Amino acid sequence: MAKTPALRSLDKKACAPSPVCGWKLERAARKCGALRIAGLDEVGRGPMFGPVVAAAVILAPKCRLDGLNDSKKLSEKKRNQLDIEIRANAVAWAIAAIDVETINKINIRNASLLAMKRAVEHLALSPDYLLIDGLDTIDFACPQQAVVQGDGTSYSIAAASILAKVYRDRMIVELDSEYPGYGLASHKGYCSAEHMAALARLGPTPLHRKNWSPVAQTMLEFPAMLELGLELVEN
């Protein structure tokens, strides 16, 4: 039976090769004269709790880190191992976090771009070329390339994704003891079923992002519930 165009399109997507992490983008940049190529990535754009974190990493051309890849494809143990190796072997690296209050004011996209800009600005060496995961470039005066799935394509971006994720995960685990009952250590602030149930039960903390619809809805519901509770006590 002949396949319809829709089925042929699905087959192509299913067979499309996954990006291969390597030096291809860095080599192309060096052919254009770049010497200090920084990979950038952010972590924490999707959660409804906590900061967004970005990292910038400049790796030497001959740097070899076994298993370096998109942080999402690695186990926690491997990420932690590579985090140590990247910090020890990178030409330069930096991490920046943007707090929830700022996210609420300027929105998560702008906060993510700001985090990446600050990470670049904090590098010990100023880069002359940026490889950035995603669709956007940042406000920084050097040539830049935005790369969709860049953390699975470029070793420099992959290294940045690992530093950012390890840093943010550890931060959220520490905050779990400050805000118990939400299960932060397990879901890292993402909108899991456990987190949604805790939010409905306990209400939002100061570190929940007020512009996220589940948080905003809870903020509307809890004052009414508290008021009703007071009336019940008074009666």
N, C-alpha and C positions, 0 to 999 in steps of 0.2 A: 504494500500500500504506500502510495506517495505521501510524503510528509508535507504538511501545510507550512507556509512561511513562518508561522509562530513557533511550530515545533522545531524547524530548522534553526531559528534564532536561539531557542532554549538549548539545543545541542551545542551550538557554538559557544554559548556562555559556559556550559558545563565543561567543555573541553578547553576553554581558554586557560593558558598556562598561568600559574601563580607567579608573581614577581620573584626574581632571584636576587638575593642580597649580595652586593659586591661593590667594586670600585668604578663601575662604568661611568656614573655621573661625575665622580671626582676626576677621573682621567680626562673627560671631556672639558671640564672646567680648567684643568691644568694646561690643556692644549691652547686655551684662550688666554693663558698667562697668569692664572690664579695660583697663588702660593699657599695661602692660609684659608683653607676651605672649612667652614663651620657647618655642621649638621644641626638642625633645630627640630624639636618636637615638643608637644605639650601633652599632658595627661590630666584628666579630670574635667573635661569639657561636658561630659554627660551626667555626672552625679548631681543629686539635689542637696548635697551636704559637702562643706569644706572648700578649700581653695583650689584654684587651677594652678598647675605647676608646669614650668617649661625648663628645658635644659639646652645648652649649646655646647658642642664638642668639636674640637679640632684634632683630628688624628694625623699622625705622620703617614706619608705615602706607603711605607713598608710595614706599618703596624699590623700585626696578626693577632687576633683574639678568637680563639676557638669557639665556634657556636654562635658568634655574633649575628643577631637577627632581630626582627621586630619583637619588642618586649612581650606582646600579646601571645606570641607563639612559643614562649619559653616558660619553663616551670619557675616557681618562686626561688627555688634553690639555685637554678642556673642564673637567674637575674641577679641574685645577690652576689654570686661569684663574679659575674661579669662587671657588676657595679664596682667592685674592688679593683679589678684589672683595668677597667677604663680610667678610673681616677689615677691609677699608678702609671699608666702608659700614654695617656693623651698628651698632646702638646699643650693643650689648654682646655679647661672645662668650667662651666658655671651653671648654677641653678637659680631660678627665681620663682617666687610664688605670689599670686595675687589673691588678696583676701576676699571673703564673701561680701563684705560691705561694698567693695569696689565692683565686684561682679554685679551686685544688685543695681548699682548706679549706671554702669556703662554697657551692660549685657555681656554674656559669656564669650561671644565672638571677639569683641574688642578687648576683653580681659585676657583672652588667650594670646592675642597678638601683642598686647602689652607685656605679658609674661615673657614671651620669646624675645621681644626687644630688650627687656632688662637683662635677660640671660646673656645676650650678645654683648651688651654694654659692660657686663661684669667680667668678661673674659680677660685674662691677663695679656693676651695678644689680640689686637684688632684684626678681625678677618677681612679678606679682600673678596670673598665670595660666600654666599649663603645657599645652602640646600635646605628647603623647608618642607616639612610634611604637610600635605593638604593642598588647598586651593589658593591660599593667600600669601602674599609677601608682607614684609613689615617695614616700618618707617626707620630705615637705616641706610646710610649712604655707601652702598657698594652693590655690585651686580648680585642678583638673586634669582633663584629658580624654585617655584613651588611645584611639588611632586606629589601627586595622588598616590597613596600607598608607598610613600617614600621610605617609611620605616622598614619596609620589606624589600627595598630596592637599593638603598644606599647604606653602606657601613657607617658613615658619619651620622646619618639620621637615626639609624638603629641604635647607635651608642647613646645618642641624646634621649631616645625613647626609654631606654633602660634606666639611665640616671634619674629621669623625671619620675618614672613609675615607682622605682624603689624608694625614692625620697618621699613621694606623696603617700604611698602605702604605709610607710613607717610613721608618718605624721598622723594619719588617720587611726592607726592602731593605738598610738599614744592618747589620742582624743577619746578613744573608746572608754577609758577609765574615767575621764572627765564627764562624759555623757553616757552613763550606763543604760542598758535597756534597749538600745537601738540596733545592736549587733554590728556596729561600725567595723570592728576588726575583721569580720567575715566578708561583708559586701563593699567595704571601702566607700560608702556613701552613695552607691548607685541605687537605682529604684527597684530593688528586689522586693519580693513578696514580704519577706521578713521586715524590711525597712518600712514599707508602706503600712504594715500592720502596726508597727511600733509608733510611727508618726500619728496614725489615727488614735492610738491609745494614749500616747504621752504628749502629743502636740509638738510643735517645732522648737528646736534649740536656737540660740543666737547664730549658730553656724549653718543653719539650713538656708538655702537660697530662696528668698522670698518671692522671686519672680517665677519659680517653677510651679506649675499648676497644682500638683498635689500639696505643696507647702502652702500656697496661697489659699487653697480651699480649706485646709486645716486651720489657718489663721482666722478665717471667717467663722468657722464652726466653733472653735474653742471659747472665744469670748461669750458667745451665746450660751454654751454649756455651763460656763462658770457662773454666768448671771443666773441661770436657772437653778444651779446648785445653791447659790446664796439665798434665793427666794425660798427654796425648800427648807433650808436651815432655819430661816427667820420664821417660817410658818410652823 
